[in-house]
Amino acid sequence: MNSINNNIKVIGFDADDTLWDNEPFYRETEAEFCNLLKNYMPSEKLNEELFKTEINNLGTYGYGIKAFTLSLIETAIRISDGKVNAKTINGIIELGKKQLQQPVKLLSNVKNVLEELKSDFTLIVATKGDLLDQEKKLQKSNLTGYFRKVEVMSEKKENNYLNIIHRLDIAPNEFMMVGNSLKSDVIPVLNIGGYGVFVPYHTTWLHEHADENEIQNENFIKILSIAELPTLLKKK
């Protein structure tokens, strides 16, 4: 395991699938969507078409459940050649609303870890998605008291993290980011000189996939559970 800079001042946490479950709800909605459209296309092909729509729409809608719901509707209209009826469209809208109302279930050890770290580090949330949805999930989580700042970004790239670091008035090597996405949470932070801690989640959206074997950076750390984080930071 790599040594850790003892000067780390701020730890950023991704929200979805790092602090609480999220991706399984998307998979459940996709399955229900495929059932609604089963007369038009097999599930596997429909999921492929949905993914194409989502990627094409990222620049317009960004991330989050509302953007996802719009992509569901667009995909239904496209693959049915405009024949999908209003009842089915309404069913898709209801799927989106149902997902927005899902409870927030914290992942194991999250609260204990934040409790242990809060006195020694400034803790922030650094996530992307729909602002209103992420704010609601954070409120439901009862974790707001642990975080100095909540940053909801449209993207998580190098310049987005540099802006956060600038606002925090720290150097890049005083910042550590913890998350389940190599592409969004780890690699951009490594590229600007910070620390990236990868905590794998059992399912990840295809768009967020990256090969950890290609990462050659001494500031890259992988842990199997967020529970390992306090011990990692205590290592000299």
C-alpha positions in Angstrom: 0.0 0.0 0.0 1.4 3.4 -0.9 2.4 5.9 1.8 0.0 8.8 2.3 0.9 12.5 2.4 0.6 13.5 6.1 -0.4 17.0 4.9 -3.8 16.0 3.6 -6.3 18.5 4.8 -9.5 17.8 2.8 -11.2 14.6 1.9 -13.8 14.6 -0.8 -16.4 11.8 -1.0 -18.4 10.9 -4.0 -22.1 10.4 -3.1 -23.9 7.8 -5.2 -22.5 4.2 -4.7 -19.9 5.6 -2.3 -22.0 6.9 0.5 -25.3 5.2 -0.4 -26.8 2.8 -2.9 -27.8 4.3 -6.3 -26.9 2.3 -9.4 -29.2 -0.7 -8.6 -32.2 1.6 -8.8 -31.2 2.5 -12.4 -30.9 -1.2 -13.2 -34.4 -1.9 -11.7 -35.9 1.0 -13.7 -34.3 -0.3 -16.9 -35.8 -3.7 -16.3 -39.2 -2.3 -15.9 -38.7 -0.1 -18.9 -37.8 -3.1 -21.0 -40.9 -4.9 -19.8 -43.0 -1.9 -21.0 -41.4 -2.0 -24.4 -41.1 -5.8 -24.8 -43.4 -5.8 -27.8 -41.0 -3.6 -29.7 -37.5 -4.9 -28.9 -35.7 -7.6 -26.8 -34.3 -6.4 -23.5 -30.6 -6.7 -24.4 -31.0 -4.7 -27.6 -33.2 -2.1 -25.9 -30.6 -1.6 -23.2 -28.0 -0.9 -25.9 -30.3 1.6 -27.6 -31.0 3.3 -24.2 -27.3 3.6 -23.5 -26.7 5.2 -26.9 -29.4 7.8 -26.1 -28.0 8.5 -22.7 -24.5 9.2 -24.0 -25.9 11.4 -26.8 -27.9 13.4 -24.3 -25.1 13.9 -21.7 -24.1 17.3 -23.2 -27.7 18.5 -23.1 -29.3 17.0 -20.0 -26.2 16.1 -17.9 -26.6 13.3 -15.2 -29.3 12.2 -12.8 -32.7 10.6 -12.7 -34.5 13.4 -14.6 -32.1 13.2 -17.5 -32.4 9.4 -17.4 -36.2 9.6 -17.6 -36.0 11.9 -20.6 -33.7 9.4 -22.3 -36.1 6.6 -21.5 -38.9 8.5 -23.2 -36.8 9.4 -26.2 -35.6 5.8 -26.7 -39.2 4.5 -26.5 -40.3 6.9 -29.2 -37.3 6.2 -31.4 -37.3 2.4 -31.3 -41.1 2.2 -31.8 -40.9 4.6 -34.8 -43.2 6.9 -32.9 -45.9 4.3 -32.3 -45.6 4.1 -28.5 -48.8 5.2 -26.9 -49.5 7.8 -24.3 -50.2 5.2 -21.7 -46.8 3.7 -22.1 -45.1 7.2 -22.0 -47.0 7.9 -18.8 -45.8 4.6 -17.4 -42.2 5.6 -18.2 -42.7 9.0 -16.4 -44.0 7.1 -13.4 -40.9 4.9 -13.4 -38.8 8.1 -13.1 -40.9 9.5 -10.3 -40.7 6.2 -8.5 -36.9 6.2 -8.7 -36.8 9.8 -7.4 -38.7 8.7 -4.3 -36.5 5.8 -3.4 -35.2 5.8 0.1 -31.5 6.5 0.8 -29.7 3.4 2.1 -26.2 4.1 3.5 -23.5 1.7 2.6 -21.9 -0.3 5.4 -19.6 1.7 7.8 -20.1 5.1 6.1 -21.3 6.9 9.2 -18.7 5.3 11.4 -15.9 6.4 9.0 -17.2 10.0 8.8 -17.4 10.2 12.6 -13.8 9.0 12.9 -12.4 11.4 10.3 -14.4 14.6 11.0 -12.1 15.9 13.7 -8.9 15.5 11.7 -9.9 16.5 8.2 -12.3 18.8 6.4 -14.8 16.5 4.7 -16.8 17.5 1.6 -19.1 15.9 -0.8 -18.0 16.1 -4.4 -20.6 14.6 -6.8 -22.3 15.1 -10.1 -25.9 14.9 -11.1 -29.1 16.9 -10.7 -28.7 19.5 -7.9 -32.1 19.1 -6.4 -32.0 15.3 -6.4 -28.6 15.2 -4.8 -29.5 17.7 -2.2 -32.6 15.7 -1.3 -30.6 12.5 -1.1 -28.1 14.1 1.2 -30.9 15.4 3.5 -32.4 11.9 3.6 -29.1 10.4 4.5 -28.7 12.4 7.7 -25.1 13.0 6.9 -25.1 16.7 6.3 -23.5 17.6 9.6 -20.3 15.8 8.6 -19.6 17.9 5.5 -18.2 21.4 5.3 -19.2 21.8 1.7 -21.3 20.0 -0.9 -20.2 20.4 -4.5 -22.6 19.2 -7.2 -20.8 19.3 -10.5 -22.0 18.9 -14.1 -18.9 16.9 -14.8 -16.0 15.6 -12.8 -12.9 16.5 -14.8 -9.5 18.0 -13.9 -10.7 21.6 -14.1 -13.8 20.9 -11.9 -11.6 19.6 -9.2 -9.1 22.4 -9.6 -11.9 24.9 -9.1 -12.9 23.1 -5.8 -9.3 23.1 -4.6 -9.0 26.8 -5.4 -12.1 27.6 -3.4 -10.8 25.5 -0.5 -7.4 27.4 -0.6 -5.4 24.2 -0.5 -2.7 22.6 -2.7 -3.7 19.6 -4.9 -1.5 17.3 -2.8 -3.5 18.3 0.3 -6.7 16.8 -1.3 -7.9 13.3 -1.4 -10.9 12.0 -3.3 -12.8 8.8 -2.4 -15.2 7.2 -4.8 -16.4 4.2 -6.7 -15.7 5.5 -10.2 -12.1 5.5 -11.6 -13.1 7.7 -14.5 -14.8 10.4 -12.4 -13.5 10.2 -8.9 -10.0 9.0 -9.2 -8.2 9.6 -12.5 -8.9 13.4 -12.7 -7.7 13.9 -9.2 -4.5 11.9 -9.8 -3.9 14.0 -12.9 -3.8 17.2 -10.9 -1.6 15.9 -8.2 -4.1 14.8 -5.6 -4.8 11.4 -4.0 -7.4 9.1 -5.5 -8.9 6.3 -3.4 -10.9 3.8 -5.4 -13.6 1.9 -3.4 -15.3 -0.5 -5.9 -19.0 -0.9 -5.9 -20.6 -4.2 -7.1 -22.2 -2.6 -10.2 -21.1 0.5 -12.2 -22.7 2.3 -15.1 -20.9 1.4 -18.4 -20.0 5.0 -19.0 -17.9 5.1 -15.8 -15.8 2.1 -16.6 -12.0 2.4 -16.7 -9.1 -0.1 -16.4 -7.3 0.2 -13.1 -4.4 -1.7 -14.5 -3.6 1.2 -16.7 -3.2 3.6 -13.8 0.5 4.2 -13.0 0.4 6.8 -10.3 1.9 6.5 -6.8 -1.1 8.5 -5.4 -3.6 5.8 -6.5 -4.9 3.6 -3.8 -7.5 0.9 -3.9 -9.4 -0.3 -0.8 -12.2 -2.9 -0.8 -14.3 -1.1 1.8 -14.7 2.5 3.0 -14.0 1.0 6.5 -10.3 0.8 5.6 -10.0 4.5 5.1 -9.2 5.7 8.6 -6.5 3.1 9.0 -5.1 4.1 5.6 -4.8 7.7 6.7 -3.1 6.8 9.9 -0.2 5.1 8.2 3.0 7.1 8.3 
